[in-house]
Amino acid sequence: MGARTFFALLVLVLGGLFAWLNWPEVTRTAPLSLGFTRVEAPLGLVLLVALGVVTLLYLLFTLGLETAALLEVRRYARELLHYKKLAEDAEQSRFTELRRYLEGEFQALREAEREELRALKQEVAETLEKHGNTLAAYIGELEDQILRLLGERKQDPGG
């Protein structure tokens, strides 16, 4: 129970206690002026009824205000959930987009690596072929030198 509601109930109980203790005076009739006419009525009872009506109006106003506030809070909660879902969807979309981008980059890196490996294999094959040709040339030259030396020794039997 809120402090305002407690205070209103306390005032209402104290007013009721006061009216009960002074009931004979509250119900005693007196001449009352309504501006354009005069009537005989119990002044205390009229004031007590007026206090009750004002209190009832206050309680109705408070109830209406709290109901409107609750409805507004509920609307804000629904709106918040809607925006939260939109934010989560956007975040998920960004993650999906990032995943696609990274997969594309990794695929490009794999292709670049394959191309580099092909180029390295080609370069190694060319280098091996050059070295093989050079080695074959050296071997051929050595063979020619050996054959010349052997040919010179055959011709020079005394040597």
Secondary structure, DSSP 8 states (H G I E B T S, - for coil): --HHHHHHHHHHHHHHHHHHHTHHHHT-EEEEE-SS-EEEEEHHHHHHHHHHHHHHHHHHHHHHHHHHHHHHHHHHHHHHHHHHHHHHHHHHHHHHHHHHHHHHHHHHHHHHHHHHHHHHHHHHHHHHHHHHHHHHHHHHHHHHHHHHHHHHHHH-TT-
